[in-house]
Amino acid sequence: MRPIVEFCTNNMHHGTDETMRKLEENPELDVIEYGCLGNCGQCYVEPYALVNGEIVAASSPDELYEAILAKIEEWEAQFAWPPE
């Protein structure tokens, strides 16, 4: 199963549109943009996205990109076979 990264269009004022575009270049990811993800307080305060349904937030779009990649690696390691 490919990781799913979801973005809120209302959060794009933080610069997450660039983060989303960079992630869309990776064919191993499903990147989806929604009008609203229902996390309005979070959305207003900082850049964030959902990775497989889990909130990943950071203080800048570049840090968000790195945090998303780290969360994906964590998720992939959790489901790696055979276990390490």
HELIX and SHEET records of a PDB file:
HELIX    1   1 THR A    9  HIS A   14  5                                   6    
HELIX    2   2 THR A   16  GLU A   24  1                                   9    
HELIX    3   3 CYS A   40  VAL A   45  1                                   6    
HELIX    4   4 PRO A   61  GLN A   78  1                                  18    
SHEET    1   A 4 ASP A  30  TYR A  34  0                                        
SHEET    2   A 4 ILE A   4  CYS A   8  1                                        
SHEET    3   A 4 TYR A  48  VAL A  51 -1                                        
SHEET    4   A 4 GLU A  54  ALA A  57 -1                                        
END                                                                             
